[in-house]
Amino acid sequence: MTTARAHLVNPDADAYYHCMSRCVRRGWLCGEDPVSGRSYEHRKGWIESRILLLCEVFTLELCSYAVMSNHYHVVVHQRPSVAKQLSDREVAQRWLRLCSRERQANADREIELMMADEERLVELRKRLGSLSWFMKSLNEPISRAANREDGCKGRFWESRFVSVALLDEPSLVNCMAYVDLNPVRAGIVDEPTEAPHTSINRRVRMASANIVAPPLVDLDTLGITLTGYIDLLRWTAQHEAGVRVQPKRRAKQVLRQLNQAPLGWLDSTNKHRHRFRVYGGIEHLRRYAQTLGQQWVKGIGVTT
């Protein structure tokens, strides 16, 4: 039975989520179609650019992302509490960035009109802190642009986005790694940092240029280093490829910071391939189930 979105995403609570959208019929609508030979590779750039823009407009934090040939992943921190702290002018200015070029050309007038409409401002403030509105603002423009390019109508995404709650830091970092390793699993690259249109690639490029990489969350805020995270990605990829080696010192440091045993980490990463509703430690999952008025939720015991 389908679970109500309200049971998956609480629009009033700050929380982390892993979201995924897939092209209709799992078609190769964002990469190179192996049947027709037609390339849609440029659409990956559309999606990546849109993700980065929206994370500047909305009050969500971007933890990781990966744009694949027929789907994409994002891990974000929904923060309605931050949206509530924005001034009325900030709300109007942010929302205007999503409006048409004509409206943006008359920015001063449009901002004043929005600020004069109290009910409208209340609604826009809610939207800016909403995961659902973030995903809507990501998927709809991409769908319209792709249909215009193909000269057709109809669905581009197969359904509403899939969302999974991440209840604690180990689950969050584990899911980030799962997302960053998608191109390696797909055989696109062997080295995780070389995969285009991924958060780890962007982190490395920005670090090499000595530039802060907004809107990506700074790994330091999670108590881990970029070099340690990269080593952890490489070690995880090796194990998934059947190469049994011990993690390097910096990867071990990340695991200790997350209070994760190596085998428990690998097991949890593998389970992100399945569509559990929620990921977290046992106690976090029990409390989450109680908030839904349930005895349990699918996913208990995923994190070890």
Disulfide bonds with the S-S distance in Angstrom:
none
